[in-house]
């Protein structure tokens, strides 16, 4: 199946409308989200730091086991 210019136009319009809908919905729920999910950034930072620590330990242990 060939991808015609109509497919690309539909994809572009769909993406624009989809992102606009998500942005509108997020703005509408901003106050509720702030109240319910206030410490989300801290939790995400801790999880990201934990994953980074695991990756660093993995490479360090691999390096130490080769020597």
PDB file of N, H, CA, C and O in Angstrom:
ATOM      1  N   UNK A   1       0.849  -1.181   0.000  1.00  0.00           N
ATOM      2  CA  UNK A   1       0.000   0.000   0.000  1.00  0.00           C
ATOM      3  C   UNK A   1       0.888   1.235   0.000  1.00  0.00           C
ATOM      4  O   UNK A   1       1.758   1.387   0.858  1.00  0.00           O
ATOM      5  N   UNK A   2       0.669   2.090  -0.941  1.00  0.00           N
ATOM      6  H   UNK A   2      -0.038   1.966  -1.638  1.00  0.00           H
ATOM      7  CA  UNK A   2       1.442   3.324  -1.042  1.00  0.00           C
ATOM      8  C   UNK A   2       0.857   4.387  -0.121  1.00  0.00           C
ATOM      9  O   UNK A   2      -0.353   4.459   0.090  1.00  0.00           O
ATOM     10  N   UNK A   3       1.747   5.206   0.417  1.00  0.00           N
ATOM     11  H   UNK A   3       2.730   5.147   0.245  1.00  0.00           H
ATOM     12  CA  UNK A   3       1.316   6.318   1.266  1.00  0.00           C
ATOM     13  C   UNK A   3       1.169   7.540   0.369  1.00  0.00           C
ATOM     14  O   UNK A   3       2.144   8.056  -0.177  1.00  0.00           O
ATOM     15  N   UNK A   4      -0.053   7.980   0.235  1.00  0.00           N
ATOM     16  H   UNK A   4      -0.845   7.561   0.679  1.00  0.00           H
ATOM     17  CA  UNK A   4      -0.344   9.110  -0.646  1.00  0.00           C
ATOM     18  C   UNK A   4      -0.281  10.418   0.142  1.00  0.00           C
ATOM     19  O   UNK A   4      -0.246  10.401   1.372  1.00  0.00           O
ATOM     20  N   UNK A   5      -0.267  11.549  -0.561  1.00  0.00           N
ATOM     21  H   UNK A   5      -0.295  11.563  -1.560  1.00  0.00           H
ATOM     22  CA  UNK A   5      -0.289  12.835   0.151  1.00  0.00           C
ATOM     23  C   UNK A   5      -1.514  12.996   1.049  1.00  0.00           C
ATOM     24  O   UNK A   5      -1.453  13.696   2.060  1.00  0.00           O
ATOM     25  N   UNK A   6      -2.612  12.361   0.691  1.00  0.00           N
ATOM     26  H   UNK A   6      -2.662  11.792  -0.130  1.00  0.00           H
ATOM     27  CA  UNK A   6      -3.805  12.426   1.537  1.00  0.00           C
ATOM     28  C   UNK A   6      -3.576  11.782   2.897  1.00  0.00           C
ATOM     29  O   UNK A   6      -4.086  12.255   3.913  1.00  0.00           O
ATOM     30  N   UNK A   7      -2.805  10.701   2.908  1.00  0.00           N
ATOM     31  H   UNK A   7      -2.391  10.317   2.082  1.00  0.00           H
ATOM     32  CA  UNK A   7      -2.471  10.055   4.183  1.00  0.00           C
ATOM     33  C   UNK A   7      -1.656  10.998   5.067  1.00  0.00           C
ATOM     34  O   UNK A   7      -1.907  11.101   6.267  1.00  0.00           O
ATOM     35  N   UNK A   8      -0.680  11.686   4.472  1.00  0.00           N
ATOM     36  H   UNK A   8      -0.476  11.603   3.497  1.00  0.00           H
ATOM     37  CA  UNK A   8       0.162  12.606   5.237  1.00  0.00           C
ATOM     38  C   UNK A   8      -0.659  13.776   5.766  1.00  0.00           C
ATOM     39  O   UNK A   8      -0.454  14.226   6.894  1.00  0.00           O
ATOM     40  N   UNK A   9      -1.586  14.265   4.950  1.00  0.00           N
ATOM     41  H   UNK A   9      -1.752  13.899   4.035  1.00  0.00           H
ATOM     42  CA  UNK A   9      -2.443  15.368   5.395  1.00  0.00           C
ATOM     43  C   UNK A   9      -3.315  14.917   6.561  1.00  0.00           C
ATOM     44  O   UNK A   9      -3.448  15.631   7.555  1.00  0.00           O
ATOM     45  N   UNK A  10      -3.916  13.719   6.437  1.00  0.00           N
ATOM     46  H   UNK A  10      -3.808  13.139   5.630  1.00  0.00           H
ATOM     47  CA  UNK A  10      -4.731  13.192   7.526  1.00  0.00           C
ATOM     48  C   UNK A  10      -3.896  13.034   8.792  1.00  0.00           C
ATOM     49  O   UNK A  10      -4.347  13.401   9.877  1.00  0.00           O
ATOM     50  N   UNK A  11      -2.678  12.491   8.668  1.00  0.00           N
ATOM     51  H   UNK A  11      -2.311  12.193   7.787  1.00  0.00           H
ATOM     52  CA  UNK A  11      -1.813  12.292   9.834  1.00  0.00           C
ATOM     53  C   UNK A  11      -1.481  13.623  10.495  1.00  0.00           C
ATOM     54  O   UNK A  11      -1.517  13.731  11.721  1.00  0.00           O
ATOM     55  N   UNK A  12      -1.157  14.638   9.697  1.00  0.00           N
ATOM     56  H   UNK A  12      -1.127  14.550   8.701  1.00  0.00           H
ATOM     57  CA  UNK A  12      -0.814  15.950  10.250  1.00  0.00           C
ATOM     58  C   UNK A  12      -2.010  16.574  10.966  1.00  0.00           C
ATOM     59  O   UNK A  12      -1.862  17.111  12.064  1.00  0.00           O
ATOM     60  N   UNK A  13      -3.188  16.509  10.356  1.00  0.00           N
ATOM     61  H   UNK A  13      -3.309  16.073   9.464  1.00  0.00           H
ATOM     62  CA  UNK A  13      -4.385  17.072  10.981  1.00  0.00           C
ATOM     63  C   UNK A  13      -4.718  16.315  12.260  1.00  0.00           C
ATOM     64  O   UNK A  13      -5.076  16.921  13.271  1.00  0.00           O
ATOM     65  N   UNK A  14      -4.600  14.981  12.214  1.00  0.00           N
ATOM     66  H   UNK A  14      -4.310  14.489  11.393  1.00  0.00           H
ATOM     67  CA  UNK A  14      -4.892  14.172  13.386  1.00  0.00           C
ATOM     68  C   UNK A  14      -3.962  14.542  14.543  1.00  0.00           C
ATOM     69  O   UNK A  14      -4.417  14.709  15.675  1.00  0.00           O
ATOM     70  N   UNK A  15      -2.668  14.672  14.267  1.00  0.00           N
ATOM     71  H   UNK A  15      -2.298  14.536  13.348  1.00  0.00           H
ATOM     72  CA  UNK A  15      -1.706  15.009  15.320  1.00  0.00           C
ATOM     73  C   UNK A  15      -2.014  16.378  15.919  1.00  0.00           C
ATOM     74  O   UNK A  15      -1.992  16.544  17.139  1.00  0.00           O
ATOM     75  N   UNK A  16      -2.299  17.349  15.073  1.00  0.00           N
ATOM     76  H   UNK A  16      -2.317  17.214  14.082  1.00  0.00           H
ATOM     77  CA  UNK A  16      -2.591  18.698  15.571  1.00  0.00           C
ATOM     78  C   UNK A  16      -3.841  18.690  16.450  1.00  0.00           C
ATOM     79  O   UNK A  16      -3.840  19.278  17.531  1.00  0.00           O
ATOM     80  N   UNK A  17      -4.904  18.032  15.996  1.00  0.00           N
ATOM     81  H   UNK A  17      -4.905  17.554  15.118  1.00  0.00           H
ATOM     82  CA  UNK A  17      -6.141  17.991  16.771  1.00  0.00           C
ATOM     83  C   UNK A  17      -5.951  17.203  18.064  1.00  0.00           C
ATOM     84  O   UNK A  17      -6.469  17.591  19.111  1.00  0.00           O
ATOM     85  N   UNK A  18      -5.212  16.099  17.992  1.00  0.00           N
ATOM     86  H   UNK A  18      -4.792  15.783  17.141  1.00  0.00           H
ATOM     87  CA  UNK A  18      -4.977  15.276  19.172  1.00  0.00           C
ATOM     88  C   UNK A  18      -4.187  16.052  20.228  1.00  0.00           C
ATOM     89  O   UNK A  18      -4.560  16.044  21.401  1.00  0.00           O
ATOM     90  N   UNK A  19      -3.112  16.715  19.835  1.00  0.00           N
ATOM     91  H   UNK A  19      -2.809  16.721  18.882  1.00  0.00           H
ATOM     92  CA  UNK A  19      -2.304  17.487  20.778  1.00  0.00           C
ATOM     93  C   UNK A  19      -3.106  18.660  21.337  1.00  0.00           C
ATOM     94  O   UNK A  19      -2.993  18.977  22.521  1.00  0.00           O
ATOM     95  N   UNK A  20      -3.913  19.305  20.500  1.00  0.00           N
ATOM     96  H   UNK A  20      -4.005  19.048  19.538  1.00  0.00           H
ATOM     97  CA  UNK A  20      -4.741  20.414  20.982  1.00  0.00           C
ATOM     98  C   UNK A  20      -5.767  19.915  22.003  1.00  0.00           C
ATOM     99  O   UNK A  20      -6.020  20.581  23.006  1.00  0.00           O
ATOM    100  N   UNK A  21      -6.355  18.744  21.746  1.00  0.00           N
ATOM    101  H   UNK A  21      -6.148  18.203  20.931  1.00  0.00           H
ATOM    102  CA  UNK A  21      -7.316  18.177  22.694  1.00  0.00           C
ATOM    103  C   UNK A  21      -6.677  17.834  24.019  1.00  0.00           C
ATOM    104  O   UNK A  21      -7.261  18.084  25.073  1.00  0.00           O
ATOM    105  N   UNK A  22      -5.484  17.262  23.982  1.00  0.00           N
ATOM    106  H   UNK A  22      -5.010  17.059  23.126  1.00  0.00           H
ATOM    107  CA  UNK A  22      -4.781  16.931  25.227  1.00  0.00           C
ATOM    108  C   UNK A  22      -4.421  18.209  25.984  1.00  0.00           C
ATOM    109  O   UNK A  22      -4.583  18.274  27.203  1.00  0.00           O
ATOM    110  N   UNK A  23      -3.934  19.225  25.266  1.00  0.00           N
ATOM    111  H   UNK A  23      -3.803  19.172  24.276  1.00  0.00           H
ATOM    112  CA  UNK A  23      -3.569  20.489  25.921  1.00  0.00           C
ATOM    113  C   UNK A  23      -4.795  21.145  26.550  1.00  0.00           C
ATOM    114  O   UNK A  23      -4.719  21.649  27.671  1.00  0.00           O
ATOM    115  N   UNK A  24      -5.911  21.143  25.849  1.00  0.00           N
ATOM    116  H   UNK A  24      -5.973  20.733  24.939  1.00  0.00           H
ATOM    117  CA  UNK A  24      -7.138  21.733  26.390  1.00  0.00           C
ATOM    118  C   UNK A  24      -7.594  20.986  27.636  1.00  0.00           C
ATOM    119  O   UNK A  24      -7.981  21.600  28.631  1.00  0.00           O
ATOM    120  N   UNK A  25      -7.546  19.661  27.576  1.00  0.00           N
ATOM    121  H   UNK A  25      -7.232  19.163  26.768  1.00  0.00           H
ATOM    122  CA  UNK A  25      -7.965  18.849  28.720  1.00  0.00           C
ATOM    123  C   UNK A  25      -7.039  19.077  29.919  1.00  0.00           C
ATOM    124  O   UNK A  25      -7.503  19.168  31.056  1.00  0.00           O
ATOM    125  N   UNK A  26      -5.742  19.168  29.664  1.00  0.00           N
ATOM    126  H   UNK A  26      -5.366  19.094  28.741  1.00  0.00           H
ATOM    127  CA  UNK A  26      -4.791  19.392  30.746  1.00  0.00           C
ATOM    128  C   UNK A  26      -5.011  20.754  31.393  1.00  0.00           C
ATOM    129  O   UNK A  26      -4.979  20.875  32.617  1.00  0.00           O
ATOM    130  N   UNK A  27      -5.232  21.774  30.578  1.00  0.00           N
ATOM    131  H   UNK A  27      -5.257  21.676  29.583  1.00  0.00           H
ATOM    132  CA  UNK A  27      -5.460  23.114  31.132  1.00  0.00           C
ATOM    133  C   UNK A  27      -6.733  23.153  31.969  1.00  0.00           C
ATOM    134  O   UNK A  27      -6.799  23.846  32.984  1.00  0.00           O
ATOM    135  N   UNK A  28      -7.735  22.406  31.536  1.00  0.00           N
ATOM    136  H   UNK A  28      -7.680  21.842  30.712  1.00  0.00           H
ATOM    137  CA  UNK A  28      -9.003  22.371  32.258  1.00  0.00           C
ATOM    138  C   UNK A  28      -8.831  21.725  33.633  1.00  0.00           C
ATOM    139  O   UNK A  28      -9.483  22.137  34.593  1.00  0.00           O
ATOM    140  N   UNK A  29      -7.968  20.727  33.737  1.00  0.00           N
ATOM    141  H   UNK A  29      -7.439  20.392  32.957  1.00  0.00           H
ATOM    142  CA  UNK A  29      -7.774  19.977  34.978  1.00  0.00           C
ATOM    143  C   UNK A  29      -6.532  20.411  35.760  1.00  0.00           C
ATOM    144  O   UNK A  29      -6.106  19.700  36.671  1.00  0.00           O
ATOM    145  N   UNK A  30      -5.952  21.546  35.429  1.00  0.00           N
ATOM    146  H   UNK A  30      -6.298  22.123  34.689  1.00  0.00           H
ATOM    147  CA  UNK A  30      -4.690  21.969  36.045  1.00  0.00           C
ATOM    148  C   UNK A  30      -4.785  22.097  37.565  1.00  0.00           C
ATOM    149  O   UNK A  30      -3.891  21.642  38.279  1.00  0.00           O
ATOM    150  N   UNK A  31      -5.844  22.705  38.060  1.00  0.00           N
ATOM    151  H   UNK A  31      -6.570  23.076  37.480  1.00  0.00           H
ATOM    152  CA  UNK A  31      -5.983  22.902  39.512  1.00  0.00           C
ATOM    153  C   UNK A  31      -6.138  21.573  40.233  1.00  0.00           C
ATOM    154  O   UNK A  31      -5.551  21.368  41.296  1.00  0.00           O
ATOM    155  N   UNK A  32      -6.917  20.678  39.665  1.00  0.00           N
ATOM    156  H   UNK A  32      -7.393  20.845  38.801  1.00  0.00           H
ATOM    157  CA  UNK A  32      -7.113  19.372  40.287  1.00  0.00           C
ATOM    158  C   UNK A  32      -5.820  18.572  40.261  1.00  0.00           C
ATOM    159  O   UNK A  32      -5.466  17.922  41.245  1.00  0.00           O
ATOM    160  N   UNK A  33      -5.117  18.618  39.137  1.00  0.00           N
ATOM    161  H   UNK A  33      -5.405  19.146  38.338  1.00  0.00           H
ATOM    162  CA  UNK A  33      -3.853  17.878  39.027  1.00  0.00           C
ATOM    163  C   UNK A  33      -2.819  18.389  40.020  1.00  0.00           C
ATOM    164  O   UNK A  33      -2.092  17.596  40.620  1.00  0.00           O
ATOM    165  N   UNK A  34      -2.745  19.699  40.200  1.00  0.00           N
ATOM    166  H   UNK A  34      -3.335  20.343  39.713  1.00  0.00           H
ATOM    167  CA  UNK A  34      -1.779  20.271  41.143  1.00  0.00           C
ATOM    168  C   UNK A  34      -2.082  19.814  42.565  1.00  0.00           C
ATOM    169  O   UNK A  34      -1.171  19.547  43.348  1.00  0.00           O
ATOM    170  N   UNK A  35      -3.364  19.726  42.890  1.00  0.00           N
ATOM    171  H   UNK A  35      -4.105  19.942  42.253  1.00  0.00           H
ATOM    172  CA  UNK A  35      -3.770  19.321  44.236  1.00  0.00           C
ATOM    173  C   UNK A  35      -3.498  17.837  44.461  1.00  0.00           C
ATOM    174  O   UNK A  35      -3.006  17.458  45.524  1.00  0.00           O
ATOM    175  N   UNK A  36      -3.807  17.000  43.489  1.00  0.00           N
ATOM    176  H   UNK A  36      -4.206  17.308  42.625  1.00  0.00           H
ATOM    177  CA  UNK A  36      -3.681  15.556  43.667  1.00  0.00           C
ATOM    178  C   UNK A  36      -2.280  15.023  43.398  1.00  0.00           C
ATOM    179  O   UNK A  36      -1.867  14.034  44.003  1.00  0.00           O
ATOM    180  N   UNK A  37      -1.558  15.658  42.510  1.00  0.00           N
ATOM    181  H   UNK A  37      -1.894  16.461  42.018  1.00  0.00           H
ATOM    182  CA  UNK A  37      -0.250  15.159  42.096  1.00  0.00           C
ATOM    183  C   UNK A  37       0.850  16.175  42.365  1.00  0.00           C
ATOM    184  O   UNK A  37       1.677  16.436  41.491  1.00  0.00           O
ATOM    185  N   UNK A  38       0.869  16.747  43.553  1.00  0.00           N
ATOM    186  H   UNK A  38       0.196  16.535  44.263  1.00  0.00           H
ATOM    187  CA  UNK A  38       1.803  17.816  43.875  1.00  0.00           C
ATOM    188  C   UNK A  38       3.256  17.390  43.908  1.00  0.00           C
ATOM    189  O   UNK A  38       4.121  18.155  43.481  1.00  0.00           O
ATOM    190  N   UNK A  39       3.564  16.183  44.405  1.00  0.00           N
ATOM    191  H   UNK A  39       2.862  15.562  44.753  1.00  0.00           H
ATOM    192  CA  UNK A  39       4.958  15.749  44.540  1.00  0.00           C
ATOM    193  C   UNK A  39       5.386  14.806  43.432  1.00  0.00           C
ATOM    194  O   UNK A  39       6.347  14.057  43.605  1.00  0.00           O
ATOM    195  N   UNK A  40       4.711  14.822  42.321  1.00  0.00           N
ATOM    196  H   UNK A  40       3.930  15.431  42.181  1.00  0.00           H
ATOM    197  CA  UNK A  40       5.027  13.896  41.241  1.00  0.00           C
ATOM    198  C   UNK A  40       6.421  14.139  40.693  1.00  0.00           C
ATOM    199  O   UNK A  40       7.128  13.178  40.389  1.00  0.00           O
ATOM    200  N   UNK A  41       6.839  15.384  40.558  1.00  0.00           N
ATOM    201  H   UNK A  41       6.265  16.164  40.806  1.00  0.00           H
ATOM    202  CA  UNK A  41       8.157  15.667  40.004  1.00  0.00           C
ATOM    203  C   UNK A  41       9.258  15.137  40.920  1.00  0.00           C
ATOM    204  O   UNK A  41      10.277  14.646  40.433  1.00  0.00           O
ATOM    205  N   UNK A  42       9.074  15.227  42.220  1.00  0.00           N
ATOM    206  H   UNK A  42       8.246  15.626  42.616  1.00  0.00           H
ATOM    207  CA  UNK A  42      10.060  14.692  43.152  1.00  0.00           C
ATOM    208  C   UNK A  42      10.152  13.174  43.034  1.00  0.00           C
ATOM    209  O   UNK A  42      11.249  12.616  43.038  1.00  0.00           O
ATOM    210  N   UNK A  43       9.020  12.513  42.931  1.00  0.00           N
ATOM    211  H   UNK A  43       8.129  12.966  42.927  1.00  0.00           H
ATOM    212  CA  UNK A  43       9.010  11.058  42.798  1.00  0.00           C
ATOM    213  C   UNK A  43       9.651  10.642  41.482  1.00  0.00           C
ATOM    214  O   UNK A  43      10.431   9.690  41.449  1.00  0.00           O
ATOM    215  N   UNK A  44       9.333  11.345  40.394  1.00  0.00           N
ATOM    216  H   UNK A  44       8.700  12.119  40.421  1.00  0.00           H
ATOM    217  CA  UNK A  44       9.939  11.039  39.096  1.00  0.00           C
ATOM    218  C   UNK A  44      11.450  11.242  39.145  1.00  0.00           C
ATOM    219  O   UNK A  44      12.199  10.456  38.566  1.00  0.00           O
ATOM    220  N   UNK A  45      11.898  12.286  39.827  1.00  0.00           N
ATOM    221  H   UNK A  45      11.289  12.925  40.297  1.00  0.00           H
ATOM    222  CA  UNK A  45      13.327  12.537  39.966  1.00  0.00           C
ATOM    223  C   UNK A  45      14.008  11.419  40.756  1.00  0.00           C
ATOM    224  O   UNK A  45      15.101  10.983  40.394  1.00  0.00           O
ATOM    225  N   UNK A  46      13.377  10.958  41.818  1.00  0.00           N
ATOM    226  H   UNK A  46      12.489  11.313  42.112  1.00  0.00           H
ATOM    227  CA  UNK A  46      13.947   9.869  42.607  1.00  0.00           C
ATOM    228  C   UNK A  46      14.007   8.562  41.813  1.00  0.00           C
ATOM    229  O   UNK A  46      14.998   7.835  41.888  1.00  0.00           O
ATOM    230  N   UNK A  47      12.964   8.267  41.065  1.00  0.00           N
ATOM    231  H   UNK A  47      12.160   8.857  41.004  1.00  0.00           H
ATOM    232  CA  UNK A  47      12.961   7.053  40.245  1.00  0.00           C
ATOM    233  C   UNK A  47      14.026   7.145  39.160  1.00  0.00           C
ATOM    234  O   UNK A  47      14.759   6.184  38.924  1.00  0.00           O
ATOM    235  N   UNK A  48      14.116   8.295  38.500  1.00  0.00           N
ATOM    236  H   UNK A  48      13.521   9.076  38.692  1.00  0.00           H
ATOM    237  CA  UNK A  48      15.149   8.495  37.474  1.00  0.00           C
ATOM    238  C   UNK A  48      16.546   8.381  38.054  1.00  0.00           C
ATOM    239  O   UNK A  48      17.430   7.789  37.434  1.00  0.00           O
ATOM    240  N   UNK A  49      16.756   8.945  39.244  1.00  0.00           N
ATOM    241  H   UNK A  49      16.038   9.426  39.747  1.00  0.00           H
ATOM    242  CA  UNK A  49      18.059   8.832  39.900  1.00  0.00           C
ATOM    243  C   UNK A  49      18.386   7.397  40.269  1.00  0.00           C
ATOM    244  O   UNK A  49      19.534   6.969  40.154  1.00  0.00           O
ATOM    245  N   UNK A  50      17.381   6.651  40.711  1.00  0.00           N
ATOM    246  H   UNK A  50      16.448   6.999  40.804  1.00  0.00           H
ATOM    247  CA  UNK A  50      17.600   5.240  41.030  1.00  0.00           C
ATOM    248  C   UNK A  50      17.976   4.431  39.807  1.00  0.00           C
ATOM    249  O   UNK A  50      18.876   3.593  39.867  1.00  0.00           O
ATOM    250  N   UNK A  51      17.296   4.675  38.697  1.00  0.00           N
ATOM    251  H   UNK A  51      16.566   5.356  38.648  1.00  0.00           H
ATOM    252  CA  UNK A  51      17.618   3.979  37.451  1.00  0.00           C
ATOM    253  C   UNK A  51      19.016   4.347  36.980  1.00  0.00           C
ATOM    254  O   UNK A  51      19.773   3.482  36.539  1.00  0.00           O
ATOM    255  N   UNK A  52      19.363   5.628  37.072  1.00  0.00           N
ATOM    256  H   UNK A  52      18.748   6.330  37.431  1.00  0.00           H
ATOM    257  CA  UNK A  52      20.704   6.067  36.693  1.00  0.00           C
ATOM    258  C   UNK A  52      21.758   5.417  37.573  1.00  0.00           C
ATOM    259  O   UNK A  52      22.809   5.014  37.075  1.00  0.00           O
ATOM    260  N   UNK A  53      21.502   5.306  38.863  1.00  0.00           N
ATOM    261  H   UNK A  53      20.649   5.633  39.268  1.00  0.00           H
ATOM    262  CA  UNK A  53      22.435   4.648  39.778  1.00  0.00           C
ATOM    263  C   UNK A  53      22.620   3.181  39.413  1.00  0.00           C
ATOM    264  O   UNK A  53      23.742   2.674  39.436  1.00  0.00           O
ATOM    265  N   UNK A  54      21.540   2.499  39.077  1.00  0.00           N
ATOM    266  H   UNK A  54      20.629   2.910  39.058  1.00  0.00           H
ATOM    267  CA  UNK A  54      21.637   1.094  38.674  1.00  0.00           C
ATOM    268  C   UNK A  54      22.471   0.950  37.405  1.00  0.00           C
ATOM    269  O   UNK A  54      23.287   0.034  37.306  1.00  0.00           O
ATOM    270  N   UNK A  55      22.279   1.836  36.442  1.00  0.00           N
ATOM    271  H   UNK A  55      21.617   2.580  36.523  1.00  0.00           H
ATOM    272  CA  UNK A  55      23.055   1.778  35.197  1.00  0.00           C
ATOM    273  C   UNK A  55      24.531   2.030  35.475  1.00  0.00           C
ATOM    274  O   UNK A  55      25.389   1.328  34.940  1.00  0.00           O
ATOM    275  N   UNK A  56      24.833   3.021  36.303  1.00  0.00           N
ATOM    276  H   UNK A  56      24.135   3.591  36.737  1.00  0.00           H
ATOM    277  CA  UNK A  56      26.231   3.319  36.637  1.00  0.00           C
ATOM    278  C   UNK A  56      26.872   2.130  37.347  1.00  0.00           C
ATOM    279  O   UNK A  56      28.003   1.758  37.034  1.00  0.00           O
ATOM    280  N   UNK A  57      26.160   1.534  38.296  1.00  0.00           N
ATOM    281  H   UNK A  57      25.241   1.836  38.550  1.00  0.00           H
ATOM    282  CA  UNK A  57      26.695   0.365  39.004  1.00  0.00           C
ATOM    283  C   UNK A  57      26.908  -0.811  38.055  1.00  0.00           C
ATOM    284  O   UNK A  57      27.890  -1.543  38.184  1.00  0.00           O
ATOM    285  N   UNK A  58      26.008  -0.993  37.117  1.00  0.00           N
ATOM    286  H   UNK A  58      25.211  -0.398  37.012  1.00  0.00           H
ATOM    287  CA  UNK A  58      26.134  -2.078  36.146  1.00  0.00           C
ATOM    288  C   UNK A  58      27.415  -1.930  35.339  1.00  0.00           C
ATOM    289  O   UNK A  58      28.179  -2.886  35.202  1.00  0.00           O
ATOM    290  N   UNK A  59      27.653  -0.737  34.805  1.00  0.00           N
ATOM    291  H   UNK A  59      27.033   0.039  34.916  1.00  0.00           H
ATOM    292  CA  UNK A  59      28.859  -0.524  34.008  1.00  0.00           C
ATOM    293  C   UNK A  59      30.116  -0.566  34.873  1.00  0.00           C
ATOM    294  O   UNK A  59      31.148  -1.065  34.425  1.00  0.00           O
ATOM    295  N   UNK A  60      30.052  -0.059  36.089  1.00  0.00           N
ATOM    296  H   UNK A  60      29.213   0.346  36.453  1.00  0.00           H
ATOM    297  CA  UNK A  60      31.218  -0.084  36.974  1.00  0.00           C
ATOM    298  C   UNK A  60      31.585  -1.519  37.337  1.00  0.00           C
ATOM    299  O   UNK A  60      32.760  -1.886  37.312  1.00  0.00           O
ATOM    300  N   UNK A  61      30.587  -2.331  37.672  1.00  0.00           N
ATOM    301  H   UNK A  61      29.632  -2.034  37.691  1.00  0.00           H
ATOM    302  CA  UNK A  61      30.867  -3.718  38.018  1.00  0.00           C
ATOM    303  C   UNK A  61      31.369  -4.504  36.817  1.00  0.00           C
ATOM    304  O   UNK A  61      32.232  -5.370  36.956  1.00  0.00           O
ATOM    305  N   UNK A  62      30.833  -4.209  35.644  1.00  0.00           N
ATOM    306  H   UNK A  62      30.132  -3.505  35.531  1.00  0.00           H
ATOM    307  CA  UNK A  62      31.318  -4.876  34.437  1.00  0.00           C
ATOM    308  C   UNK A  62      32.775  -4.488  34.173  1.00  0.00           C
ATOM    309  O   UNK A  62      33.580  -5.340  33.798  1.00  0.00           O
ATOM    310  N   UNK A  63      33.122  -3.207  34.365  1.00  0.00           N
ATOM    311  H   UNK A  63      32.468  -2.515  34.670  1.00  0.00           H
ATOM    312  CA  UNK A  63      34.476  -2.751  34.159  1.00  0.00           C
ATOM    313  C   UNK A  63      35.421  -3.394  35.178  1.00  0.00           C
ATOM    314  O   UNK A  63      36.518  -3.822  34.818  1.00  0.00           O
ATOM    315  N   UNK A  64      35.008  -3.465  36.437  1.00  0.00           N
ATOM    316  H   UNK A  64      34.117  -3.117  36.730  1.00  0.00           H
ATOM    317  CA  UNK A  64      35.854  -4.044  37.491  1.00  0.00           C
ATOM    318  C   UNK A  64      36.039  -5.539  37.308  1.00  0.00           C
ATOM    319  O   UNK A  64      37.085  -6.073  37.677  1.00  0.00           O
ATOM    320  N   UNK A  65      35.063  -6.224  36.752  1.00  0.00           N
ATOM    321  H   UNK A  65      34.214  -5.790  36.452  1.00  0.00           H
ATOM    322  CA  UNK A  65      35.191  -7.666  36.578  1.00  0.00           C
ATOM    323  C   UNK A  65      36.128  -8.013  35.423  1.00  0.00           C
ATOM    324  O   UNK A  65      36.661  -9.122  35.383  1.00  0.00           O
ATOM    325  N   UNK A  66      36.340  -7.098  34.489  1.00  0.00           N
ATOM    326  H   UNK A  66      35.907  -6.197  34.521  1.00  0.00           H
ATOM    327  CA  UNK A  66      37.256  -7.338  33.364  1.00  0.00           C
ATOM    328  C   UNK A  66      38.717  -7.179  33.800  1.00  0.00           C
ATOM    329  O   UNK A  66      39.611  -7.775  33.200  1.00  0.00           O
ATOM    330  N   UNK A  67      38.956  -6.384  34.834  1.00  0.00           N
ATOM    331  H   UNK A  67      38.230  -5.900  35.321  1.00  0.00           H
ATOM    332  CA  UNK A  67      40.349  -6.120  35.268  1.00  0.00           C
ATOM    333  C   UNK A  67      40.802  -7.082  36.294  1.00  0.00           C
ATOM    334  O   UNK A  67      41.939  -6.998  36.760  1.00  0.00           O
TER     335      UNK A  67
END
